[in-house]
Amino acid sequence: MLNRNFNKTKYFSLEVLILILIGIFYLTLPNLLKQSWFSVVVWIREAIHSGDGAKLFLASTSVNFTYALLSFTTYLWSLLLVKFFFTNIGNSNRRLLIIATYLIIRIISRYLGYPVELMLDFVSMIIILLLTKYANMNLDRISTEVIISLQVLIALQWTNTMPAMSAVFIGQTDLPVSIKISGAYLDNTLVQNMISLAFMVPLLLSATMTSMRIRANKRMLAIYEENMQRAKELKDAQTKIMENRVYKEVNAMAHDLKTPLVTIRGLNSMLMLSKDMNKLIPYSERIENAVEKMSELISGFLYGSHRQKITSGELINYVRAQVPIDNELINFDFTDINENLSICGNKIRLSRAIINIIENAIIATGNQDNRSISLNCVRVNNDIKITIMDNGKGVEYDKISHLFDIGYSGVGSTGLGLPFAKQILEEHDGSIHIESELGLGTSVIITVPIYEE
């Protein structure tokens, strides 16, 4: 707490110091600019005596830039004052407060003898307010604020020496008036107007384009942040979906565990009732096998890295035992050309991956009169190739690449089975590939490396 208060005090002291330095600079500016204004008077006299309009251009340039320096210093002082000490009000109110502070300082400066053009100051503040509001700028980034305000203030100061603006009470201080009178004496009024426009218009356009660019950048940033938020929400949703998938797999494993549990319980009851000691050994062996099966199921599910040597025949038979092949509405065909091909993998997870694919095939053939699902297992070089084929409705070609996206489904399922299967096969250095034709059916081809000791 003490450290935080110390940091706040240190930051506050720095703010006050910055404001004091800017204030001192503003108060000393007239003395610093006296030599420049004296040069302006000399150029005006030389222009009248020699009839050289170039001297008037030098005088106009010097006056406009020195006046712009005074205006910009005042604006920066007002901006920082409001930014540092009025943090609890809205952005729009802070903008209005900046304008009010600026105009008050300029009015006081006028009574102190500063060259102040109040009408021009008011117009400048209105234009800066419109551009910053259009750009949807806040006071957090001073740099962009400085760029826009500096361009506007320099641009509009050129109206001081523009004879056409005298009618609207702009350019009423001594030096601009002297320049315009000298221009009229030399019949140079049109040239002065054109030169002022040539400097003012590009600078105002630049300030406007800067405002538009800032607005566009803010929109792009907002779109980017919105997309990032949506991506985060999508990722959270996918995580939740995968968690639901894990829950489903737990339920499936619990169902698989019921069979050996029922076996153990039944054999134990028979042992209690049996008086024939010769049946003790075979019953005990069957109980031991059931316990090993339960242990294998639990290890296979809990430990994804659990690997064991299994044959393709064992894997296919385990899958066959988990799917409803007795369903009379579906013609199942399981073929294993070589049942002795060995795999080093997690039998439970591999079988769940294949079962997920078969479950998708069952859904895909739901509207067919003659539903058919086949599983074919063959050796291809050093891999075991398992093809699950159905005669369902098929998938459009441009949608096949999306089938492995979490939540996407071509058959109206949860959209989790194929992503889960792909993850499992990649864990086993295998692959999965889908071939489908709309109206004819789908083939899912998976490969797993053959295990060779």
N, C-alpha and C positions, 0 to 999 in steps of 0.2 A: 504493500500500500504506500509506504514512504517513497519507494523507488518510482511508483507511478505518479505520485504527486510531484516529485522532483522533475520528472520528464515533462509534465504539464507546465510547470513553472518555467522550465528551460525553454519550451516551445513558445510560451506566451512572451517571454523576454525577447526572443528572436523576432517575433511578429512586431512588437513595439519598436524594436531597433530598426527594422526595415522601414516602417512607416515614418519614423523620425528622420532617417536618412533621405527618403524621398521628399519629405517636407522641406528639409534644409536645401536639397537640390532645387526644388521648385522656387523657394524664396530667393535663392541666389541667381536664378536663371536670367532675370532682367539685366543684372550687372554683367553676367557672362556674355550676353547677347548685344550689349551696347555697341561694341566695335562693329558687329555685323550690321546693325541698324544704321550706324554712322556711314558705313560703306554704301548702304542703300541710298542714303541722301546724296552722296557724292555721285553715284551712278545716274540718279535722276537729273541732277544738274548738268552732268556731262551730256546726257541724252538731249536735253533741251538746247544746250549750246551748240552741239554738233549735229543734231537731227538724227542721231544713230539709235534706231529702235532696238538694237541688240543690247544696249545698256539698260533699257527698260526691262528686257527679258531677264537679265541678270538680277536686277532689283526685285522683280516679281518672284523669281525662284528663291532668292534669299529670304524675302518676307514670308512667303508661304511655308517654307520649311521651318523657319524659326517659330512661326505661329503654330505650326503642327506639333513642334516639340513641346511648346507650352501646353497645348490642349491634351496631348497624349500623356504628359506627366501628371496632369490633373486627373485624367481618367484612370490611370494606373493607381494613383493614390486613392481615389474613391473606390475602385474595385477591390483593392487589398483591404481597405478599411472595413468594407461591408463583409468581405469573405472571412476576415479574422474575428470580427466581433458580433456578427449577426448570423450565427449558424443555426438558430432554432426557428427560422421562418422559411416560408416556401420560396422556391426559385423565382417565381414571378414577382413576388414582393421584394425580393433582394434586388432584382433588376431595376424595379422602380426606385428603390432606395439608392442605388448607384447613380441613377440619373439625377435624382434630387440632390444628392451629395455633390455631384459634379457641378451642377448649376449654382448651388450655394457657394462653393469655393470660387467659381468664376465671377460671381457677382461681387463677392468680397474682394477678389483680386482687382476688379475694375475700379473699386473705390481706393485701392492701394496704388493705383497708377499703372496697372498692367494693361497692355493692349488686348482687349477682350471684345469679341464679336458675339454677342448674346444670341442673336437670331441664328447665326451659323452654328453655334454650340447646340442650340435646341434641335435644329434639323439633324445635326450629326448624331445626337443621342437617339433620336427617333429611328434613324437608319440602322444604327448599331443594334438597337433593341429588336428591330424587325429581323435582321439577319441572324442574330443569336437565337431568337425565338424559333425562326424557321429551321435552324440547324439543331434545335432541341438541345442546346448546350446548357450545362450547369457550370458552377464555378469551381469544379474540382480540377479542371485542366486550364491553367492560366495561359499556357503557350498558345493555344488556338484562339483564345479570347484576344490576346495581344496582337496576333497576326491580323484578325479581322478589323479590330478597332484601329490599328495603325494605318491600314490601307484606306479605311473610310476617312479618317481624320486628314491624312495627307491629300486625298482626292478632293475633299470638299474645301480645303484651304485655298485651292486654286480659284474658287469663286470669289475670294476677297479682291483679287485683282482683275476680275472679269466685269467690264463696264455694264454689261447687260443685267447684272445682279444688283446693281445699285437701287433699282426700283423696289426691291423687296428687302431693303435695309440690311444688305450684306456688303461688307467692305467699307465700314463707316469710320474706322480708326484712321489716324493721321497718315501712316505710310501707304496703305492701299489707296486712300483718296488721292494722295500726291501722285502715285503711279498712274491712276486713271485720268487725272487732269492732264498729266504730261502726255499720255497717249492721245487724248483728245486734241491737245495742242499740236502734236506731230501728225494728226490725222491717222492714228494707228489703232483706233478703237476696234475695228474688225479683226485685225491681226491679234490683238490682245484676247478678244473673245475666242478666236479659233485655237490659239495656243493653250488657253485655260481649259477648253473642252478637250484638246488633244491629250492633256495630262489627267484630267479628271475622269473621263469616261473609261479608259482602260483600267484605272485603279479601282473604280467602283465595280466594273465587271469582274475584276480579279477577286474583290472582296465577296461578291455574290457567288462566284464559282467556288471559292473557298468554303462558304457556308453550305452550298449544295453538296460539295464533296464530303464535308463533315457529316451532313445529314445522311448521305448514302452509306458512309462508313458505319454510322451508328445502326442503320437498318441492317447492314450485313452482319454486324456484330450481334444484333438482337436475334437475327435468323440463325446464326451459328450457335448462340447460346441455347436457343429453342431446340435446335437439332440435337445438341449435346444432351439437353434435358430429356428429349424423347428417346435418345439412344440409351440413356441411363435407365429410363423407365422400361424400355424394351428389354434391356439386359436383366433388370430386376424381375420382369415378368418371365423371361426365359429361365432364370434361376429358380423361380417359384415353380415353373412348369416341370423342370428337371427334378426338383424336390418331390413333386407329386408323382413323377415317374418312379423315383426311388421307392416311394411309399407303395406304389403299385407292385414293384418288384418284390418288396418285403411281403406283401400279401400273397404273391404267387409262390414265394419260397415257403411261407407258412403253410400254404395248401400242399406243397410238395412234401413237407415234413410230416403231414398227417399220415401218409401211407406207412412209413417205417414205424411211426408211433403206434398205429393200429396193429401192425405186425408184432411189435414187441409186447404190447398188452395182451394180444390174443395168445401168443406162445407162452407168455408167463402164466396165463390162466390155465392153459393146457398142462403146463408143468405141475401146477398146484393140484390139478385133478388126476393127473396120470400117476399110476403106481408102477408103471413099466420103466425101469431104470435104463433100459436099452434106448428109449426115446430121448433121454436126457441130453446126450451128445449132439444129435442132429438139431434138436430144438435150440440148444445153446449156440450152435454154429449159426443158425438162422437169426437168432437174436443179435449175435455179434455182427453179422452182415448188415442187419438193419441199423445198428448203432454206427457202423462205419459209413453207411450211406447218409445218415443224418449229419455226421461230422463232415463229410465231403460237401454236402449241401451248404452247411453253415460256413465252412472255410472258403468255398467258392464264392459265396456272396459277400462275406465280410472283407475278404482280402483279394482285391482286384489283381494283385501281382502273384497270387497263388497259381502255380503251374504244375501240371502233372502230365505224364505220358498217357494218351488215350488214342484209340484207333478211330478211324472214320465210322466204322460200324457201330461202335459204342455211342458215339455222338449222335448218329442218325437214329439209333434205337431209342436214345433218351428223348430226342425231339419227338419221335413218333408216339412215345408214351404220354406226352404233354398236350398233344393236339387232338381234337375230336374226330379221329379218323373213322369212327363208327357212325358219323353223321350221314344218313342215307341220301341227303340232298346234295352232297358233294362227293365227287369221285377223286379220292386221294391216291396218288401213285408215288411211292418212295422207292428209289433205285440206287443201290450202292454197288458199282462195278467191282471195286476192290475194297473189301471191308477191313483189310489188314494194314492200310496206310496209316501211319502214326502221326499224331499231332502233339506238340508240347504246348498245352494251353489250359485255360480255366474252363472246364467242361460246363459248369453252371452258366457262366456268363456267355460263352459261345452259343450254348443251346438257347439261352434267352434271346440272343440276337436273331437266331434263325426263327424262333417261335414268333417274334415280333413281325418278321417279314411274312410268315405264313398267316398270321392274324390279319395283316393288311390285305393279303390275297383273298381271305374269306370274305372280308367286307367288300372288296372290289367286285367279287362275283355274285353279290347278293341279288342282283336283278336278272341274272342269267337263268335260262331254263335248264341247261345242261352244264352245271357248275363243275369245273375241273381244276385241280391243283396238283402239280407234280413236283417232286424233288429228285434231282439227279446229281449223283456224286461221282466224279471221275478224277483221274490223275492227268494233269497237264504239266509236263516237264517236272519241276521240283515243287509244284503246288498241288493242293487239293482244290478242285473247282466244284462248287456246289451251286446248282442253278435251281431257283424256285420259279416256276412258271404257272401263270393262271390265264384263264380265258375271259377275264373281266372286261370292264369298259375301256381300259387303257388310259393313257395320259398323253396330253398334247406335247409335242416335241419341245416347244419353248418353255414348258413348265417342269420338265424333267430335272433341270439343274436346281430347281427350288425345293425338290422333295427332301433334301437333307437339311433344310432350314428348320430350326426349332419352331413348332407351331404351325408349319405349313403342311397341308394334307391334300392329296389328290383324290382321296376316297372317302372323305368325311370323318376321318378318325381324329385323334388328338394331335397328330403331327409330331409325335415323340418317338415312335417306334424306329423309323429309319435313322434319325440322328443318333439314337442310342446304339443301334446296330453298327453304324459307321464308327462310333467311338470305340466300341468293343473290338471290332476287327482291326482298327489302327493300333490298338494296344497289343494285338497279336501279330503285328507286322503284315497284316492282310489288307485286302481291298474290297470295295463293293462298287458295283456298276449296275446301272438300270437301263434296260432297253424296253421301249413301249411303243405301241401303235394304237391310236385312238380307234376304239371299236373292236380291236382284235385281242387285246390282252397285254400283259406285262411280264417281263423276265427280269429277275434280280439275280445277278451273278456275283458270288463272293468267292474269294480265294484266300487260302491259309497255307503258309509254308509247311512242307512235309518235314517231320522231325527225323533226323538220321543220327544215330548214336556214333 
